[in-house]
Amino acid sequence: MTYKCQICGREIDEFASIAHIKAEEYLIELIRRDHPEWKKEHDTCHKCVEYYRKLVKDAEI
Ligand SMILES: [Zn+2]
């Protein structure tokens, strides 16, 4: 079973989706700023999540 990432459009495996993003409100906000249609319940690949997680980290310093 594969999904399509909402952000980059890549095909992704089920295990790479984003169940763990839910508590990260700032991360969600940041993704929505670039991708207003993005929904946390839908599929996003690990690569995109890590990209935004890094932006959050950089912004906090
Ligand atoms: Zn992606």
N, CA, C, O and the ligand as a Tripos MOL2 file, in Angstrom:
@<TRIPOS>MOLECULE
protein
  245   243    62     0     0
PROTEIN
NO_CHARGES

@<TRIPOS>ATOM
      1 N           0.8470   -1.2090    0.0000 N.3       1 MET1
      2 CA          0.0000    0.0000    0.0000 C.3       1 MET1
      3 C           0.8720    1.2450    0.0000 C.2       1 MET1
      4 O           1.7190    1.4110    0.8780 O.2       1 MET1
      5 N           0.6740    2.1130   -0.9710 N.am      2 THR2
      6 CA          1.4280    3.3660   -0.9860 C.3       2 THR2
      7 C           0.4680    4.5570   -1.0430 C.2       2 THR2
      8 O          -0.6870    4.4230   -1.4470 O.2       2 THR2
      9 N           0.9650    5.7120   -0.6340 N.am      3 TYR3
     10 CA          0.2050    6.9510   -0.6570 C.3       3 TYR3
     11 C           0.9600    7.9760   -1.4780 C.2       3 TYR3
     12 O           2.1220    7.7760   -1.8330 O.2       3 TYR3
     13 N           0.2900    9.0720   -1.7760 N.am      4 LYS4
     14 CA          0.9570   10.1700   -2.4610 C.3       4 LYS4
     15 C           1.0900   11.3320   -1.4890 C.2       4 LYS4
     16 O           0.1020   11.7720   -0.8990 O.2       4 LYS4
     17 N           2.2990   11.8220   -1.3240 N.am      5 CYS5
     18 CA          2.5400   12.9480   -0.4260 C.3       5 CYS5
     19 C           1.8080   14.1950   -0.9290 C.2       5 CYS5
     20 O           1.8790   14.5340   -2.1110 O.2       5 CYS5
     21 N           1.1110   14.8660   -0.0230 N.am      6 GLN6
     22 CA          0.3680   16.0900   -0.3760 C.3       6 GLN6
     23 C           1.2760   17.2260   -0.7960 C.2       6 GLN6
     24 O           0.8820   18.0800   -1.5900 O.2       6 GLN6
     25 N           2.4870   17.2400   -0.2690 N.am      7 ILE7
     26 CA          3.3730   18.3890   -0.4570 C.3       7 ILE7
     27 C           4.2480   18.2260   -1.6910 C.2       7 ILE7
     28 O           4.2950   19.1260   -2.5290 O.2       7 ILE7
     29 N           4.9370   17.1060   -1.8210 N.am      8 CYS8
     30 CA          5.8790   16.9530   -2.9370 C.3       8 CYS8
     31 C           5.3460   16.0270   -4.0270 C.2       8 CYS8
     32 O           5.9250   15.9580   -5.1110 O.2       8 CYS8
     33 N           4.2500   15.3150   -3.7560 N.am      9 GLY9
     34 CA          3.6590   14.4590   -4.7650 C.3       9 GLY9
     35 C           4.3360   13.1170   -4.9590 C.2       9 GLY9
     36 O           3.9640   12.3520   -5.8500 O.2       9 GLY9
     37 N           5.3420   12.8230   -4.1190 N.am     10 ARG10
     38 CA          6.0250   11.5390   -4.2250 C.3      10 ARG10
     39 C           5.1510   10.4090   -3.7220 C.2      10 ARG10
     40 O           4.3020   10.6000   -2.8510 O.2      10 ARG10
     41 N           5.3710    9.2140   -4.2870 N.am     11 GLU11
     42 CA          4.7360    8.0200   -3.7520 C.3      11 GLU11
     43 C           5.4590    7.6410   -2.4700 C.2      11 GLU11
     44 O           6.6890    7.6020   -2.4430 O.2      11 GLU11
     45 N           4.7160    7.3640   -1.4140 N.am     12 ILE12
     46 CA          5.3350    7.0200   -0.1350 C.3      12 ILE12
     47 C           4.7450    5.7360    0.4270 C.2      12 ILE12
     48 O           3.6050    5.3740    0.1360 O.2      12 ILE12
     49 N           5.5410    5.0600    1.2320 N.am     13 ASP13
     50 CA          5.0740    3.8540    1.9110 C.3      13 ASP13
     51 C           4.2500    4.2230    3.1330 C.2      13 ASP13
     52 O           4.3800    5.3150    3.6860 O.2      13 ASP13
     53 N           3.4210    3.3130    3.5310 N.am     14 GLU14
     54 CA          2.5420    3.5320    4.6780 C.3      14 GLU14
     55 C           3.3240    3.9220    5.9370 C.2      14 GLU14
     56 O           2.9070    4.8090    6.6820 O.2      14 GLU14
     57 N           4.4460    3.2600    6.1670 N.am     15 PHE15
     58 CA          5.2130    3.5080    7.3950 C.3      15 PHE15
     59 C           5.8390    4.8960    7.4270 C.2      15 PHE15
     60 O           6.2370    5.3750    8.4890 O.2      15 PHE15
     61 N           5.9260    5.5460    6.2600 N.am     16 ALA16
     62 CA          6.5550    6.8630    6.1990 C.3      16 ALA16
     63 C           5.5760    8.0030    6.4230 C.2      16 ALA16
     64 O           5.9750    9.1680    6.3970 O.2      16 ALA16
     65 N           4.3230    7.6990    6.6390 N.am     17 SER17
     66 CA          3.3400    8.7620    6.8440 C.3      17 SER17
     67 C           3.4690    9.3750    8.2360 C.2      17 SER17
     68 O           4.3800    9.0090    8.9780 O.2      17 SER17
     69 N           2.5930   10.2840    8.6030 N.am     18 ILE18
     70 CA          2.9120   11.2550    9.6490 C.3      18 ILE18
     71 C           2.0840   11.1700   10.9250 C.2      18 ILE18
     72 O           1.7250   12.2070   11.4840 O.2      18 ILE18
     73 N           1.7770    9.9960   11.3920 N.am     19 ALA19
     74 CA          0.9910    9.8490   12.6200 C.3      19 ALA19
     75 C           1.5890   10.6290   13.7890 C.2      19 ALA19
     76 O           0.8700   11.0700   14.6860 O.2      19 ALA19
     77 N           2.8940   10.7910   13.7680 N.am     20 HIS20
     78 CA          3.6000   11.4260   14.8870 C.3      20 HIS20
     79 C           3.6100   12.9510   14.8360 C.2      20 HIS20
     80 O           4.1790   13.5890   15.7220 O.2      20 HIS20
     81 N           2.9930   13.5470   13.8160 N.am     21 ILE21
     82 CA          3.0520   15.0020   13.6660 C.3      21 ILE21
     83 C           2.0050   15.7070   14.5310 C.2      21 ILE21
     84 O           2.1040   16.9140   14.7530 O.2      21 ILE21
     85 N           1.0300   14.9890   15.0080 N.am     22 LYS22
     86 CA         -0.1840   15.5760   15.5800 C.3      22 LYS22
     87 C           0.0350   16.6120   16.6770 C.2      22 LYS22
     88 O          -0.6660   17.6230   16.7160 O.2      22 LYS22
     89 N           0.9830   16.3800   17.5560 N.am     23 ALA23
     90 CA          1.1790   17.2830   18.6970 C.3      23 ALA23
     91 C           1.9900   18.5250   18.3480 C.2      23 ALA23
     92 O           2.1180   19.4390   19.1630 O.2      23 ALA23
     93 N           2.5330   18.5540   17.1400 N.am     24 GLU24
     94 CA          3.4690   19.6160   16.7890 C.3      24 GLU24
     95 C           2.7580   20.7770   16.0960 C.2      24 GLU24
     96 O           2.8260   20.9230   14.8750 O.2      24 GLU24
     97 N           2.0750   21.5980   16.8930 N.am     25 GLU25
     98 CA          1.2330   22.6650   16.3590 C.3      25 GLU25
     99 C           2.0070   23.6580   15.4920 C.2      25 GLU25
    100 O           1.5200   24.0930   14.4480 O.2      25 GLU25
    101 N           3.1970   24.0050   15.9270 N.am     26 TYR26
    102 CA          3.9790   24.9790   15.1780 C.3      26 TYR26
    103 C           4.4010   24.4320   13.8200 C.2      26 TYR26
    104 O           4.4320   25.1490   12.8200 O.2      26 TYR26
    105 N           4.7230   23.1500   13.8130 N.am     27 LEU27
    106 CA          5.0790   22.4700   12.5670 C.3      27 LEU27
    107 C           3.8960   22.4730   11.5980 C.2      27 LEU27
    108 O           4.0560   22.7130   10.4020 O.2      27 LEU27
    109 N           2.7180   22.2040   12.1340 N.am     28 ILE28
    110 CA          1.5000   22.1940   11.3300 C.3      28 ILE28
    111 C           1.2280   23.5840   10.7430 C.2      28 ILE28
    112 O           0.8820   23.7200    9.5690 O.2      28 ILE28
    113 N           1.3910   24.6000   11.5730 N.am     29 GLU29
    114 CA          1.2060   25.9800   11.1210 C.3      29 GLU29
    115 C           2.1430   26.3420    9.9820 C.2      29 GLU29
    116 O           1.7460   26.9720    9.0010 O.2      29 GLU29
    117 N           3.3900   25.9310   10.1310 N.am     30 LEU30
    118 CA          4.4170   26.2490    9.1410 C.3      30 LEU30
    119 C           4.1110   25.5840    7.7970 C.2      30 LEU30
    120 O           4.2810   26.2020    6.7460 O.2      30 LEU30
    121 N           3.6710   24.3530    7.8300 N.am     31 ILE31
    122 CA          3.3120   23.6540    6.5940 C.3      31 ILE31
    123 C           2.1050   24.3290    5.9470 C.2      31 ILE31
    124 O           2.0620   24.5020    4.7290 O.2      31 ILE31
    125 N           1.1340   24.7060    6.7600 N.am     32 ARG32
    126 CA         -0.0830   25.3500    6.2350 C.3      32 ARG32
    127 C           0.2140   26.7070    5.6160 C.2      32 ARG32
    128 O          -0.4990   27.1390    4.7100 O.2      32 ARG32
    129 N           1.2440   27.3790    6.0840 N.am     33 ARG33
    130 CA          1.6210   28.6620    5.5190 C.3      33 ARG33
    131 C           2.0420   28.5040    4.0530 C.2      33 ARG33
    132 O           1.7200   29.3410    3.2100 O.2      33 ARG33
    133 N           2.7620   27.4250    3.7690 N.am     34 ASP34
    134 CA          3.1930   27.1430    2.3930 C.3      34 ASP34
    135 C           2.1430   26.3810    1.5990 C.2      34 ASP34
    136 O           2.0490   26.5200    0.3790 O.2      34 ASP34
    137 N           1.3570   25.5790    2.2990 N.am     35 HIS35
    138 CA          0.3980   24.6790    1.6520 C.3      35 HIS35
    139 C          -0.9500   24.7790    2.3620 C.2      35 HIS35
    140 O          -1.2750   23.9400    3.2020 O.2      35 HIS35
    141 N          -1.7380   25.8070    2.0240 N.am     36 PRO36
    142 CA         -3.0260   26.0440    2.7170 C.3      36 PRO36
    143 C          -3.9870   24.8610    2.6560 C.2      36 PRO36
    144 O          -4.8380   24.7070    3.5310 O.2      36 PRO36
    145 N          -3.8550   24.0350    1.6380 N.am     37 GLU37
    146 CA         -4.7690   22.9000    1.4890 C.3      37 GLU37
    147 C          -4.3380   21.6740    2.2890 C.2      37 GLU37
    148 O          -5.0610   20.6810    2.3670 O.2      37 GLU37
    149 N          -3.1630   21.7590    2.8740 N.am     38 TRP38
    150 CA         -2.6000   20.6130    3.5980 C.3      38 TRP38
    151 C          -3.4390   20.2430    4.8160 C.2      38 TRP38
    152 O          -3.9250   21.1080    5.5450 O.2      38 TRP38
    153 N          -3.5950   18.9490    5.0140 N.am     39 LYS39
    154 CA         -4.3310   18.4560    6.1860 C.3      39 LYS39
    155 C          -3.4910   17.4390    6.9240 C.2      39 LYS39
    156 O          -2.9250   16.5310    6.3150 O.2      39 LYS39
    157 N          -3.4080   17.5870    8.2380 N.am     40 LYS40
    158 CA         -2.5490   16.6770    8.9950 C.3      40 LYS40
    159 C          -3.0400   15.2360    8.9730 C.2      40 LYS40
    160 O          -2.2650   14.3070    9.2020 O.2      40 LYS40
    161 N          -4.3280   15.0500    8.6990 N.am     41 GLU41
    162 CA         -4.8760   13.6920    8.6430 C.3      41 GLU41
    163 C          -4.4850   12.9870    7.3500 C.2      41 GLU41
    164 O          -4.5640   11.7620    7.2550 O.2      41 GLU41
    165 N          -4.0600   13.7690    6.3490 N.am     42 HIS42
    166 CA         -3.7210   13.1730    5.0610 C.3      42 HIS42
    167 C          -2.2340   12.8660    4.9940 C.2      42 HIS42
    168 O          -1.4900   13.1490    5.9330 O.2      42 HIS42
    169 N          -1.8070   12.2880    3.8830 N.am     43 ASP43
    170 CA         -0.4680   11.7320    3.8130 C.3      43 ASP43
    171 C           0.5980   12.7570    3.4380 C.2      43 ASP43
    172 O           0.4570   13.5250    2.4860 O.2      43 ASP43
    173 N           1.6410   12.7370    4.2090 N.am     44 THR44
    174 CA          2.8060   13.5650    3.9460 C.3      44 THR44
    175 C           4.0380   12.6940    4.1680 C.2      44 THR44
    176 O           4.1020   11.9390    5.1380 O.2      44 THR44
    177 N           5.0100   12.7980    3.2730 N.am     45 CYS45
    178 CA          6.1680   11.9170    3.4050 C.3      45 CYS45
    179 C           7.1280   12.3990    4.4920 C.2      45 CYS45
    180 O           7.1140   13.5640    4.8900 O.2      45 CYS45
    181 N           7.9390   11.4910    4.9480 N.am     46 HIS46
    182 CA          8.8900   11.7610    6.0080 C.3      46 HIS46
    183 C           9.8430   12.8910    5.6260 C.2      46 HIS46
    184 O          10.2230   13.7070    6.4660 O.2      46 HIS46
    185 N          10.2210   12.9280    4.3600 N.am     47 LYS47
    186 CA         11.1570   13.9370    3.8770 C.3      47 LYS47
    187 C          10.5900   15.3550    4.0470 C.2      47 LYS47
    188 O          11.3040   16.2630    4.4730 O.2      47 LYS47
    189 N           9.3360   15.5340    3.7210 N.am     48 CYS48
    190 CA          8.6910   16.8390    3.8710 C.3      48 CYS48
    191 C           8.5230   17.2070    5.3420 C.2      48 CYS48
    192 O           8.7410   18.3580    5.7230 O.2      48 CYS48
    193 N           8.1420   16.2470    6.1600 N.am     49 VAL49
    194 CA          7.9970   16.5010    7.5970 C.3      49 VAL49
    195 C           9.3340   16.9390    8.1870 C.2      49 VAL49
    196 O           9.3980   17.8930    8.9620 O.2      49 VAL49
    197 N          10.3890   16.2390    7.8170 N.am     50 GLU50
    198 CA         11.7110   16.5810    8.3350 C.3      50 GLU50
    199 C          12.1610   17.9620    7.8640 C.2      50 GLU50
    200 O          12.8220   18.6880    8.6060 O.2      50 GLU50
    201 N          11.8070   18.3210    6.6440 N.am     51 TYR51
    202 CA         12.1350   19.6510    6.1220 C.3      51 TYR51
    203 C          11.5050   20.7390    6.9860 C.2      51 TYR51
    204 O          12.1780   21.7000    7.3590 O.2      51 TYR51
    205 N          10.2430   20.5980    7.3000 N.am     52 TYR52
    206 CA          9.5500   21.6090    8.1060 C.3      52 TYR52
    207 C           9.9730   21.5450    9.5710 C.2      52 TYR52
    208 O          10.0240   22.5660   10.2570 O.2      52 TYR52
    209 N          10.2730   20.3500   10.0370 N.am     53 ARG53
    210 CA         10.7530   20.2130   11.4130 C.3      53 ARG53
    211 C          12.0850   20.9570   11.5950 C.2      53 ARG53
    212 O          12.3450   21.5510   12.6410 O.2      53 ARG53
    213 N          12.9060   20.9090   10.5620 N.am     54 LYS54
    214 CA         14.1750   21.6200   10.5920 C.3      54 LYS54
    215 C          13.9460   23.1400   10.6030 C.2      54 LYS54
    216 O          14.6440   23.8670   11.3110 O.2      54 LYS54
    217 N          12.9860   23.6100    9.8320 N.am     55 LEU55
    218 CA         12.6480   25.0300    9.8190 C.3      55 LEU55
    219 C          12.1910   25.4950   11.2040 C.2      55 LEU55
    220 O          12.5660   26.5760   11.6590 O.2      55 LEU55
    221 N          11.3920   24.6830   11.8580 N.am     56 VAL56
    222 CA         10.9240   25.0000   13.2080 C.3      56 VAL56
    223 C          12.1120   25.1120   14.1570 C.2      56 VAL56
    224 O          12.2150   26.0570   14.9390 O.2      56 VAL56
    225 N          12.9880   24.1490   14.0740 N.am     57 LYS57
    226 CA         14.1840   24.1270   14.9220 C.3      57 LYS57
    227 C          15.0400   25.3730   14.7090 C.2      57 LYS57
    228 O          15.4830   26.0060   15.6680 O.2      57 LYS57
    229 N          15.2640   25.7140   13.4490 N.am     58 ASP58
    230 CA         16.0530   26.9000   13.1120 C.3      58 ASP58
    231 C          15.3970   28.1720   13.6250 C.2      58 ASP58
    232 O          16.0810   29.0830   14.0920 O.2      58 ASP58
    233 N          14.0700   28.2360   13.5380 N.am     59 ALA59
    234 CA         13.3360   29.4250   13.9470 C.3      59 ALA59
    235 C          13.3880   29.6260   15.4680 C.2      59 ALA59
    236 O          13.3220   30.7550   15.9550 O.2      59 ALA59
    237 N          13.5060   28.5380   16.1960 N.am     60 GLU60
    238 CA         13.4810   28.6160   17.6550 C.3      60 GLU60
    239 C          14.8010   29.0920   18.2520 C.2      60 GLU60
    240 O          14.8470   29.5820   19.3800 O.2      60 GLU60
    241 N          15.8680   28.9400   17.4800 N.am     61 ILE61
    242 CA         17.2020   29.3250   17.9860 C.3      61 ILE61
    243 C          17.3860   30.8490   17.9360 C.2      61 ILE61
    244 O          18.4400   31.3570   18.3190 O.2      61 ILE61
    245 ZN          6.7200   14.9020    0.4600 Zn       62 ZN62
@<TRIPOS>BOND
     1     1     2 1
     2     2     3 1
     3     3     4 2
     4     3     5 am
     5     5     6 1
     6     6     7 1
     7     7     8 2
     8     7     9 am
     9     9    10 1
    10    10    11 1
    11    11    12 2
    12    11    13 am
    13    13    14 1
    14    14    15 1
    15    15    16 2
    16    15    17 am
    17    17    18 1
    18    18    19 1
    19    19    20 2
    20    19    21 am
    21    21    22 1
    22    22    23 1
    23    23    24 2
    24    23    25 am
    25    25    26 1
    26    26    27 1
    27    27    28 2
    28    27    29 am
    29    29    30 1
    30    30    31 1
    31    31    32 2
    32    31    33 am
    33    33    34 1
    34    34    35 1
    35    35    36 2
    36    35    37 am
    37    37    38 1
    38    38    39 1
    39    39    40 2
    40    39    41 am
    41    41    42 1
    42    42    43 1
    43    43    44 2
    44    43    45 am
    45    45    46 1
    46    46    47 1
    47    47    48 2
    48    47    49 am
    49    49    50 1
    50    50    51 1
    51    51    52 2
    52    51    53 am
    53    53    54 1
    54    54    55 1
    55    55    56 2
    56    55    57 am
    57    57    58 1
    58    58    59 1
    59    59    60 2
    60    59    61 am
    61    61    62 1
    62    62    63 1
    63    63    64 2
    64    63    65 am
    65    65    66 1
    66    66    67 1
    67    67    68 2
    68    67    69 am
    69    69    70 1
    70    70    71 1
    71    71    72 2
    72    71    73 am
    73    73    74 1
    74    74    75 1
    75    75    76 2
    76    75    77 am
    77    77    78 1
    78    78    79 1
    79    79    80 2
    80    79    81 am
    81    81    82 1
    82    82    83 1
    83    83    84 2
    84    83    85 am
    85    85    86 1
    86    86    87 1
    87    87    88 2
    88    87    89 am
    89    89    90 1
    90    90    91 1
    91    91    92 2
    92    91    93 am
    93    93    94 1
    94    94    95 1
    95    95    96 2
    96    95    97 am
    97    97    98 1
    98    98    99 1
    99    99   100 2
   100    99   101 am
   101   101   102 1
   102   102   103 1
   103   103   104 2
   104   103   105 am
   105   105   106 1
   106   106   107 1
   107   107   108 2
   108   107   109 am
   109   109   110 1
   110   110   111 1
   111   111   112 2
   112   111   113 am
   113   113   114 1
   114   114   115 1
   115   115   116 2
   116   115   117 am
   117   117   118 1
   118   118   119 1
   119   119   120 2
   120   119   121 am
   121   121   122 1
   122   122   123 1
   123   123   124 2
   124   123   125 am
   125   125   126 1
   126   126   127 1
   127   127   128 2
   128   127   129 am
   129   129   130 1
   130   130   131 1
   131   131   132 2
   132   131   133 am
   133   133   134 1
   134   134   135 1
   135   135   136 2
   136   135   137 am
   137   137   138 1
   138   138   139 1
   139   139   140 2
   140   139   141 am
   141   141   142 1
   142   142   143 1
   143   143   144 2
   144   143   145 am
   145   145   146 1
   146   146   147 1
   147   147   148 2
   148   147   149 am
   149   149   150 1
   150   150   151 1
   151   151   152 2
   152   151   153 am
   153   153   154 1
   154   154   155 1
   155   155   156 2
   156   155   157 am
   157   157   158 1
   158   158   159 1
   159   159   160 2
   160   159   161 am
   161   161   162 1
   162   162   163 1
   163   163   164 2
   164   163   165 am
   165   165   166 1
   166   166   167 1
   167   167   168 2
   168   167   169 am
   169   169   170 1
   170   170   171 1
   171   171   172 2
   172   171   173 am
   173   173   174 1
   174   174   175 1
   175   175   176 2
   176   175   177 am
   177   177   178 1
   178   178   179 1
   179   179   180 2
   180   179   181 am
   181   181   182 1
   182   182   183 1
   183   183   184 2
   184   183   185 am
   185   185   186 1
   186   186   187 1
   187   187   188 2
   188   187   189 am
   189   189   190 1
   190   190   191 1
   191   191   192 2
   192   191   193 am
   193   193   194 1
   194   194   195 1
   195   195   196 2
   196   195   197 am
   197   197   198 1
   198   198   199 1
   199   199   200 2
   200   199   201 am
   201   201   202 1
   202   202   203 1
   203   203   204 2
   204   203   205 am
   205   205   206 1
   206   206   207 1
   207   207   208 2
   208   207   209 am
   209   209   210 1
   210   210   211 1
   211   211   212 2
   212   211   213 am
   213   213   214 1
   214   214   215 1
   215   215   216 2
   216   215   217 am
   217   217   218 1
   218   218   219 1
   219   219   220 2
   220   219   221 am
   221   221   222 1
   222   222   223 1
   223   223   224 2
   224   223   225 am
   225   225   226 1
   226   226   227 1
   227   227   228 2
   228   227   229 am
   229   229   230 1
   230   230   231 1
   231   231   232 2
   232   231   233 am
   233   233   234 1
   234   234   235 1
   235   235   236 2
   236   235   237 am
   237   237   238 1
   238   238   239 1
   239   239   240 2
   240   239   241 am
   241   241   242 1
   242   242   243 1
   243   243   244 2
@<TRIPOS>SUBSTRUCTURE
     1 MET1         2 RESIDUE 1 A MET
     2 THR2         6 RESIDUE 1 A THR
     3 TYR3        10 RESIDUE 1 A TYR
     4 LYS4        14 RESIDUE 1 A LYS
     5 CYS5        18 RESIDUE 1 A CYS
     6 GLN6        22 RESIDUE 1 A GLN
     7 ILE7        26 RESIDUE 1 A ILE
     8 CYS8        30 RESIDUE 1 A CYS
     9 GLY9        34 RESIDUE 1 A GLY
    10 ARG10       38 RESIDUE 1 A ARG
    11 GLU11       42 RESIDUE 1 A GLU
    12 ILE12       46 RESIDUE 1 A ILE
    13 ASP13       50 RESIDUE 1 A ASP
    14 GLU14       54 RESIDUE 1 A GLU
    15 PHE15       58 RESIDUE 1 A PHE
    16 ALA16       62 RESIDUE 1 A ALA
    17 SER17       66 RESIDUE 1 A SER
    18 ILE18       70 RESIDUE 1 A ILE
    19 ALA19       74 RESIDUE 1 A ALA
    20 HIS20       78 RESIDUE 1 A HIS
    21 ILE21       82 RESIDUE 1 A ILE
    22 LYS22       86 RESIDUE 1 A LYS
    23 ALA23       90 RESIDUE 1 A ALA
    24 GLU24       94 RESIDUE 1 A GLU
    25 GLU25       98 RESIDUE 1 A GLU
    26 TYR26      102 RESIDUE 1 A TYR
    27 LEU27      106 RESIDUE 1 A LEU
    28 ILE28      110 RESIDUE 1 A ILE
    29 GLU29      114 RESIDUE 1 A GLU
    30 LEU30      118 RESIDUE 1 A LEU
    31 ILE31      122 RESIDUE 1 A ILE
    32 ARG32      126 RESIDUE 1 A ARG
    33 ARG33      130 RESIDUE 1 A ARG
    34 ASP34      134 RESIDUE 1 A ASP
    35 HIS35      138 RESIDUE 1 A HIS
    36 PRO36      142 RESIDUE 1 A PRO
    37 GLU37      146 RESIDUE 1 A GLU
    38 TRP38      150 RESIDUE 1 A TRP
    39 LYS39      154 RESIDUE 1 A LYS
    40 LYS40      158 RESIDUE 1 A LYS
    41 GLU41      162 RESIDUE 1 A GLU
    42 HIS42      166 RESIDUE 1 A HIS
    43 ASP43      170 RESIDUE 1 A ASP
    44 THR44      174 RESIDUE 1 A THR
    45 CYS45      178 RESIDUE 1 A CYS
    46 HIS46      182 RESIDUE 1 A HIS
    47 LYS47      186 RESIDUE 1 A LYS
    48 CYS48      190 RESIDUE 1 A CYS
    49 VAL49      194 RESIDUE 1 A VAL
    50 GLU50      198 RESIDUE 1 A GLU
    51 TYR51      202 RESIDUE 1 A TYR
    52 TYR52      206 RESIDUE 1 A TYR
    53 ARG53      210 RESIDUE 1 A ARG
    54 LYS54      214 RESIDUE 1 A LYS
    55 LEU55      218 RESIDUE 1 A LEU
    56 VAL56      222 RESIDUE 1 A VAL
    57 LYS57      226 RESIDUE 1 A LYS
    58 ASP58      230 RESIDUE 1 A ASP
    59 ALA59      234 RESIDUE 1 A ALA
    60 GLU60      238 RESIDUE 1 A GLU
    61 ILE61      242 RESIDUE 1 A ILE
    62 ZN62       245 GROUP 0 **** ****
